[in-house]
Amino acid sequence: MTPQEAPERRYAVFDEGRFLDSNAKFAHGLLRYGKDEVVAVVDSSLAGQRVLEVMPDARRDAPVVASVGEALEFGPTSMLVGLAPAGGKLPPEWMGALREAAETGVEIVSGLHQRLAPEFPGKKVWDVREPPEDVPLFSGAGLEVEPKVALTVGTSSAIGKMTATLEVRRTAGQAGVATEFIATGQTGIIIAGWGISVDAVVSDFVAGAAEQLVLRAAESSPEVILVEGQGSLGHPAYSGVTLSLLHGSCPDCLILCADASEEKVMGLVPRPEPARIIRLYEEVAALVKPAPVVAVSLNTKGLTDDEAREFAAAVADATGLPAVDPLRDSAAPILEAVLAAPKTRPTV
């Protein structure tokens, strides 16, 4: 599927009792960044209110209702399972409510590790994490695409790579810069309507999946292709998918994502300093194609304004790069750095 082929959906979001839960990231991502309409959110604990009343940073509004039946009155085409619980499995008590929606012909959309299609035989189900069957090996064709390719990378996982990518896309749109967003994780795919959840692809083919996504995105001739990164070279569990994206997407430049946390990654290994991991990303990328880190996107959640400014100044001083929190401030400096970066050629 290409970006142009992604169908338009009218979503109702099912988050019974959990809409404000930090694990409701599918719902929150769709409401903040999605291209598709959201007609209602199901959460009886908040019924009668509106999304922007309970989640002011959602950027889009919709009524919150008490039941699937009420949500169906708004004419959704799809019901999104809005929760991403630990372990990736659906709360058992939700199955009956989703079955009610499926029986009316509404598509069930889920980003869980648990596949829902077998639970609703004969019904419309989009298991977002299900990879395509025909993912090829990396071929090298992505090295020759015309648009500039920028990839987000991180000092750790769950650090804001998707958010940074989407904030740069939003800022680019406001500036009239044509971009394509490549989703490589389930939340990003729900937002964009297309992509491949690379954590579900057999490891030998992850680089090929990334390359195919870049080739498809290039078909619309955008000025910049923005690739959502995953994991980190410094993460013991997820470094493999990071490396595959780093080589497979053939980026021309990188955006480092970092935060102020000093916690060890998985409680095991020290979190690398931005300046050090920048050198590592650039060296590893250059084995296939040079890709300099051109900016640092900061996650300053939990810091005061003064603390955030001090942290940004320290990172900028240590790296010599623009360093900003695109949510607290603006993604404009990151976009400017990406636009100023040259196209690079494969290593020979």
C-alpha positions in Angstrom: 0.0 0.0 0.0 1.2 3.5 -0.9 0.3 6.7 1.0 -2.1 7.6 -1.8 -3.9 4.2 -1.6 -4.6 4.4 2.2 -8.4 4.4 2.7 -10.1 7.2 4.6 -11.6 6.1 7.8 -14.1 7.5 10.3 -13.0 6.3 13.7 -14.7 5.6 16.9 -12.1 4.9 19.6 -12.8 2.2 22.2 -11.0 3.0 25.5 -13.5 2.0 28.2 -12.3 3.3 31.5 -8.8 3.9 30.1 -8.9 6.9 27.8 -6.6 8.9 30.1 -4.3 5.9 30.8 -0.7 6.5 29.7 -1.1 3.2 27.7 -3.9 4.6 25.5 -1.2 5.7 23.0 -3.1 4.4 19.9 -6.0 6.8 20.8 -3.8 9.7 21.8 -1.6 9.4 18.7 -4.6 9.3 16.4 -6.2 12.4 18.1 -2.9 14.4 18.0 -1.6 13.5 14.6 -4.0 11.3 12.6 -5.3 12.1 9.1 -8.6 10.3 9.7 -11.7 11.7 11.4 -12.5 10.7 14.9 -16.3 10.8 15.6 -16.4 9.5 19.2 -14.5 8.1 22.1 -16.0 5.3 24.2 -15.2 5.7 27.9 -18.2 5.6 30.3 -16.1 7.1 33.1 -15.8 10.3 31.1 -19.1 10.2 29.2 -20.8 13.5 28.5 -17.6 15.4 28.1 -15.5 16.1 25.0 -12.0 15.1 24.2 -10.5 18.5 24.5 -12.1 19.0 28.0 -10.2 16.0 29.3 -7.2 16.0 27.0 -6.4 19.6 26.1 -3.3 18.6 24.0 -5.3 16.3 21.7 -5.5 19.0 18.9 -8.9 17.5 17.8 -12.2 17.2 19.5 -14.9 14.6 19.7 -17.7 13.6 22.1 -17.0 11.0 24.8 -19.8 8.5 25.0 -20.7 5.6 27.4 -21.2 2.7 25.0 -20.4 1.2 21.6 -24.1 1.7 20.7 -23.9 5.4 21.3 -20.7 5.6 19.3 -22.3 3.8 16.4 -24.9 6.6 16.1 -22.1 8.8 14.8 -21.6 6.6 11.8 -18.0 5.3 12.2 -16.5 3.1 9.6 -13.9 1.7 12.0 -13.5 1.0 15.8 -10.0 1.5 17.1 -8.8 -0.5 20.1 -7.2 2.6 21.7 -5.1 0.8 24.3 -1.6 -0.5 24.1 -1.4 -2.5 27.4 1.7 -4.2 28.8 2.1 -7.5 27.0 0.1 -6.3 24.0 -3.1 -8.3 24.8 -6.7 -7.1 24.9 -8.5 -6.8 28.3 -10.9 -9.8 28.2 -13.9 -7.6 29.1 -13.5 -5.6 26.0 -14.1 -8.4 23.5 -17.9 -8.3 23.8 -18.1 -4.6 23.1 -15.8 -5.0 20.1 -17.9 -7.9 18.8 -21.0 -5.6 19.0 -19.3 -3.2 16.7 -18.0 -5.9 14.3 -21.5 -7.4 14.0 -22.7 -4.1 12.5 -20.1 -4.2 9.7 -17.7 -1.7 11.4 -14.0 -2.5 10.9 -12.0 -3.4 14.0 -8.6 -1.8 14.0 -6.0 -3.0 16.5 -2.3 -2.4 17.0 -1.8 -5.1 19.6 0.6 -8.0 19.4 -2.5 -10.2 19.8 -4.2 -10.7 16.4 -7.9 -10.1 16.5 -8.9 -11.4 13.0 -9.2 -15.0 14.3 -11.5 -13.7 17.1 -13.9 -12.2 14.5 -14.1 -14.6 11.6 -15.7 -13.2 8.5 -15.7 -9.6 9.9 -13.6 -6.6 8.9 -10.4 -6.5 11.0 -7.2 -4.6 10.4 -4.4 -6.1 12.6 -2.0 -3.3 12.2 1.0 -5.3 13.3 0.5 -8.0 10.7 3.4 -7.5 8.2 2.9 -8.0 4.5 3.8 -11.5 3.1 6.1 -10.3 0.3 8.8 -8.2 2.1 12.0 -8.6 0.1 15.6 -8.5 1.2 17.4 -5.1 1.0 18.4 -4.5 -2.6 20.1 -1.1 -2.7 17.4 0.6 -4.7 16.7 3.0 -1.8 20.2 4.4 -2.1 19.1 6.2 -5.3 15.8 7.9 -4.4 15.5 11.5 -5.3 13.8 13.0 -2.2 15.9 13.7 0.9 15.5 11.1 3.6 15.6 11.9 7.3 15.5 9.2 10.0 14.9 9.7 13.8 17.3 7.8 16.1 17.6 7.8 19.9 19.6 7.4 23.0 17.1 4.9 24.2 13.6 3.5 23.3 10.3 5.2 24.0 12.0 8.6 23.9 9.8 10.4 21.4 11.1 9.4 17.9 7.6 9.2 16.5 6.5 12.4 18.1 9.6 14.2 16.8 9.0 12.9 13.3 5.4 14.0 13.3 6.2 17.4 14.8 8.7 18.0 12.0 6.1 16.9 9.5 3.5 19.2 11.0 5.9 22.2 10.9 6.9 21.3 7.3 3.2 21.4 6.3 2.8 24.8 7.8 5.8 26.0 5.9 4.6 24.5 2.6 7.3 21.8 2.5 6.0 18.6 0.9 6.8 15.5 3.1 5.9 11.9 3.4 5.8 10.3 6.8 7.0 6.6 7.0 5.4 4.7 9.8 7.4 1.8 11.2 5.5 1.1 14.3 1.8 0.3 15.1 0.8 3.8 16.4 2.4 5.5 13.5 0.6 3.2 11.1 -2.7 4.0 12.7 -2.0 7.7 12.3 -0.8 7.5 8.7 -3.1 4.8 7.5 -0.2 2.8 6.0 3.3 1.5 6.8 4.9 -1.7 8.2 5.3 -2.5 11.9 9.0 -3.6 11.6 9.0 -5.3 15.0 6.8 -8.0 13.4 9.1 -8.6 10.4 11.6 -11.5 10.3 14.9 -9.9 11.2 16.6 -10.7 7.8 13.9 -8.6 6.1 13.6 -5.5 8.3 16.1 -3.5 6.2 14.2 -4.6 3.0 10.9 -3.5 4.6 12.4 -0.1 5.4 13.7 0.2 1.9 10.4 -0.7 0.3 8.6 2.0 2.5 11.1 4.6 1.3 10.6 3.6 -2.4 6.8 3.9 -2.0 7.0 7.2 -0.2 9.3 8.6 -3.0 6.6 7.9 -5.6 4.8 11.1 -4.7 8.0 13.1 -5.1 8.0 14.9 -1.7 10.9 17.2 -0.8 11.6 15.2 2.4 10.8 11.7 3.5 10.6 11.4 7.3 11.2 8.0 8.6 10.0 7.0 12.1 12.8 5.4 14.0 12.6 2.5 16.5 14.8 1.5 19.4 18.4 2.6 19.9 21.8 1.3 19.1 22.4 1.6 22.9 19.4 -0.6 23.8 20.2 -4.2 24.4 16.8 -5.5 23.3 16.0 -3.3 20.3 19.4 -2.4 18.7 18.8 -4.9 15.9 15.7 -3.1 14.5 17.5 0.2 14.9 20.4 -1.0 12.8 18.1 -2.4 10.1 16.3 0.9 9.8 19.5 2.9 9.8 20.8 0.9 6.8 17.6 0.0 5.1 16.0 3.4 4.9 19.2 4.9 3.4 18.9 8.2 5.2 20.7 11.4 4.1 20.6 12.8 7.6 19.6 11.8 11.2 17.7 13.5 14.0 18.8 12.4 17.4 16.1 12.1 20.1 17.2 12.4 23.7 15.9 13.2 27.2 17.3 14.2 30.6 16.9 10.8 32.2 20.0 9.3 33.8 18.3 5.9 34.3 20.1 2.9 32.9 18.6 1.4 29.7 16.5 -1.6 30.9 18.3 -1.0 34.3 21.3 -2.7 32.8 23.6 -0.4 30.8 24.4 3.3 31.0 22.4 5.6 28.7 24.9 7.1 26.2 25.6 10.8 26.2 24.2 12.5 23.0 27.6 13.5 21.7 28.9 9.9 22.0 26.0 8.2 20.4 25.9 10.8 17.6 29.4 9.6 16.6 28.3 6.0 16.8 25.2 6.5 14.6 27.2 8.4 12.0 30.0 5.8 11.9 27.6 2.9 11.6 25.4 4.7 9.0 28.5 5.5 6.9 29.3 1.8 6.4 26.5 2.0 3.8 25.8 5.7 3.2 26.9 8.8 5.1 24.1 10.3 7.3 25.1 13.1 9.7 23.1 13.9 12.7 21.8 17.5 12.0 19.7 18.3 15.1 18.6 17.0 18.5 15.0 16.6 19.4 14.6 16.7 23.2 11.9 15.2 25.4 11.8 17.6 28.4 8.6 16.1 30.0 8.8 16.5 33.7 11.2 19.5 33.6 10.3 23.0 34.5 10.7 25.7 31.8 14.0 26.8 33.3 15.3 23.2 33.6 14.3 22.5 30.0 16.2 25.6 28.7 19.3 24.6 30.7 19.1 21.0 29.4 18.7 22.2 25.8 21.6 24.6 26.1 23.8 21.9 27.5 23.0 19.5 24.7 23.5 22.1 22.1 26.8 23.0 23.6 28.0 19.4 23.8 26.9 18.5 20.3 27.3 21.7 18.4 23.8 21.1 17.0 20.4 22.8 17.4 18.6 21.1 20.3 14.9 21.8 21.0 11.8 20.2 22.4 9.4 20.3 19.5 6.4 20.0 21.8 7.5 22.7 24.3 8.9 25.0 21.7 8.9 24.4 17.9 10.2 21.9 15.5 11.3 24.7 13.1 15.0 24.5 14.0 15.0 20.8 13.3 13.2 21.2 10.0 15.7 23.9 9.0 18.6 21.6 9.8 17.1 18.8 7.7 16.4 21.1 4.8 19.9 22.5 4.9 21.5 19.0 4.9 22.7 17.8 1.5 21.8 14.6 -0.3 24.5 12.0 0.3 25.9 9.3 -1.9 26.4 5.6 -1.0 29.8 4.7 0.5 32.1 3.3 -2.1 
